[in-house]
């Protein structure tokens, strides 16, 4: 398969996690040889069949769903090595994608990446069962910054706590707030021309979750070794170029309490001379928004693409 890429370096982007239908990834996980290898390795770490648990899961962000998303993203990146000769010079992973970027870069062993993902999912489940149970993170677009500022000022006037959890594009954000204000937020956005999208439970990326960050550092990351990445990782909070084990570890902890700022990652990619980005995984946001597509040749590596029959070269004409 040939791809028309712009001049310059290339980057691999592991997307943030959103709701994924099992049918969208199940066939790829069974057909692709590397995906099957990763599934088997994940089963050894987890002590159960990831494929079976993921097929039965009803929660979009359950432990098996999160690990399956990690496996899918990594398997697609490895598939692209052989199918498209993808050899990125840098990688990044907004939100959940940071874990896949850490594994792909070599900062985390695959087994440790699976272990970290599963244990972090359990920590989150326990934490949000007792704390911030009334908080959600809501995504919305078609909301220019002046409209966002008006909405935030009104929330402040009402005495409502909030935090912008993701800056995705110039008119695309994710906001964490109390669930009983969600209907108000959606009505207010629509009145200004905004488009409410999806509500996430549990919430994410808020300074209020400092106790969760501390627990993850103490109970999860303390037992997991990190190495210097083989290729740089761009931090999703500010676009910083990370080249050490300590900085990658810090990245994953900061992701709990600091917002994603995707435009700053885009700016960092531009400074590094990146012309093409490959988005490895089921993605409804980061490979589609304008600040990505208008600045890079954007190639989405999806399960559907990976299982599509590849064209074979024509047979030579028969010799008469």
N, C-alpha and C positions, 0 to 999 in steps of 0.2 A: 504494500500500500504506500503510495507516495503522498507526501504532504507538502503544501506550498508554504514555506516558512519565510519570515522576514530575516534580514541579515542580523547577525549579532548572536549573543549567547542565548541559551535556553534555560528555563526554570521548570521545576516540577512543583505543582501546587496540590496539596492534599486538602480537600474541602472540609468545611465544618459539617457536622452531622445533622441531618434532618430526617423526617419520617421516610422510610424506604420500604416499599412493598417487597415481601420475601420473593415473590415471583420475579422481581426485577434482577435479583442477584443470584438466586438459587441455581439456575441453569449454569451460569458462569462458574460458580464455585464447584460444581460437579464435573464440568467439561474441561476446564483449563487445568493442565497438569500441575503448574506451580501452585494454583489455588488449592488443589487437592492436597499437595504437600503441606501447605501452610495450615489447612484445616486439621490435618492429622497431628501436626506439631502443636496446634492450639488445644486439641483434645487432650493431648498428653499433659499439658500444663493445667487445664481446667478440671480434668477428671470426669468429663462428660462429653457427649456428642454435641459439638457446637451447632452442627447443621440441624440436628433434631430439635434442640432447644430453641434455635432461632426460628424454625418453622412454626413452633407452637407458641412463641412469645406474642403477647398482645400489647405490651408496653413498648412504645417507640424507642425508649431509652433504657430498656432493661439491660442487665449485664450481658446476656448473650447477644443482644442486638448491637451493643457497643463493640464487643469483640469481633463480631461478624463484619461490622463496618470497617474496622481496622484491617482485618484480613483481606477484605475485598479491595480496599484502596491499595494496599501493598501488592497484592497479586496483579492488579491492573498496571501498576508501575513496572513490575518485573515483566509482564507480558509485553509492554511497550518497548522494553529493551530489545527483544528479539523481533517483534513484528514491525516496529517503526524505527529501530535503531536510535531510540531516544537515549541521550547521554547528557543529562542536565549538568550545568556548572554550579547550580544553587538550588535549594528547595525551601519551601515554606509550608505552613499548615495553619490557617486561621482556625481558632477555637479547637474543636476536637482534633482537627487535622495535625495539630502540633505533635500528638503522640505518634502518628504515622510518619511524620517528618523525622522525628527522633530515631525511629527504627531504621528508616530508609537510609539516613545519613550515616548509620553505624554508631550513633551515640548510645543507642540501646540495642541490646540483643533482642531478637524476635521473641523468644520465650519470656524475657523480662518485660517486653512491651505488652504482651498478652496479660501477664501477671499484673502489671501496673494498671492496665485498662479495667480488668475485672475488679481489682481491689478498690480502685478509685470509684467505680460504679457502686460498690457496696457502701463505701464511706458516704457518698452523696445520698444514697437512699436512707441510711441511718440518720444522717445529719438533718436532711430536710423533712424527715418524719417528726422531728422535735423542734426544729428552728425554721423560721421564715416559711412556715407551711402555707401562709396566705399570699406569698409572693410568686408572680409569674414573670416571664420575659416575653414580650410581644414584639413581633417584627412588622414593619410597615414601610411602604415606599410612596413615591409621588408626593413627598413631603419636603419641600425646600427648607433650608436651615431657618429662615425667618418664621415659617409656620411652626417648626419644631420649638424654636425659642418661645413662641407665644404659648404653646401647650405646656412647656416646662414651667413658665412663669405662672400660669394658672394653677398648676399642681402645687407650686410653692405657696401661692396665695391661699390654697385650700389646706395647707399644712400637711400635704401628702408626701411621704418619702418616695424617692425615685432615683434611678441611675440609668444613664445611657450605657448599655452593655456592649453594643456594637455600632461602630461607624462604618457602614459598608460602602456607601457612595454618597454623592452630594445631596441625594434626596431619599436615602435608604438607611434605616436605623433599626436597632432593637432596644427596647426600653423595659427595664425591670420596675415593677410597681405592685401595689397590693391588688389582689384579684378583684376585690369588690369595686375597684375603679376602672376595670377593664372595659365595661360597657360605655362608661363616660368617655374614655380615651378613644374608642372606636368611633363613637358619634362625633366627637370633636375633630378627629382626623378627617372623616368623610365630609364634614361641614366645610373644611378648608381645602378640599380636593384631594386629600390623602387617601391611600388605599391600605387598610389593615390587612395583614396576611395571616400569620400563624402564631399561636400561643404555645410557649414551651413550659413544661413542668418536668423536672425542677427548673428553677431559674438559673442564670449563669452570669459570670463576669461582673461581680459587684464587690466593692470594698467592704460591704457589710458581712461578707462571708469569710472574714479573716480567721475566725475559729476553725472553719473547715480547712482552710489552707494550712493552718498549724497542725491540725490532726493528720492531714495527708502527708505533710513533711515528716511527722513523728512516726506514723504507723505504716506508711506505704513506701515513701522514697528512701527512708533510712536504710532499708534492706536491699535496695536495687542499685547496682553499680552503673555508672555512666562512663563513657569514653569520649575523647575528642571526636567530633564528627569528621567523616572523610571529605564531605563537601559542606560548605557553609549553610546554615539555616538562618532565614530572616525571621526575626521575632514579629509575631502578629500584633503586638501592642504598639510598636513604634518603628518597625522596619530595621532595627539594629542587626548587624551582621554577627552571627554567633559562631565561634570557632573552637570553643572549649567545652569540656564536659560540664564544668560548673555552670556555665551560662545556659546550657540546654536544660539542666536540672532546674535552674531558676526560672526559665521560660515556662515550664510546666506548672510550677507553683504560682507564678504571677498570673497565669491564665485563669485562676480561680477568682482573683480579686481585681484584675485590671481589664478594661474594655479592649475589644478588638478594634483596631484602627486600620482597616484595609487600604484606604487611600495612601497611608504612609508606607505600607508595604509596596504598593504599586510604584510610589516615588523611588523607593530604594532599589527596586528591580530596574527601573529606568537608569538610575545612576550607575548600576553595574553593567549596563549595555545589553540587557535582555531584550530580545526581539520576539521570542516565542515562548509561550507558557503552555504546558501540558497539565491539564487538571485531571488527576487520577482518582476517580471514585464517583459515586452517585452525587450529583451536585445540582442544586437548583438556584444557587446564588452567585458564588464567587467567580465562576467561569462565564457567567451570563451578564453581569452588571456592566454598565457602560465604561466605568473607569478601568475595567480589565480589557474589554473587547476593543475599545478605541485606541488603546496604547500598545497592544500586543496581538500578534497572530495567536489565537486561542484555540487549542485543540483539546477537546473533551474526550478523555479516555474512559469510556463507559462499559459496563458489562455487555450491553447490546452490541457495541462495536467489536468487542473482543471475541464474541461468539459468531459474528457474521462470517460466512464463508469468504475466504480470501481469494482474489482472482489469481489464476495460474497463468503463466506465460503461454501463448499459443504454441501448439505443436509445430515443428518444422514441416514444410511442404514435403510431400512424398517425392522421392527421387524416381524419375522415370527411367 
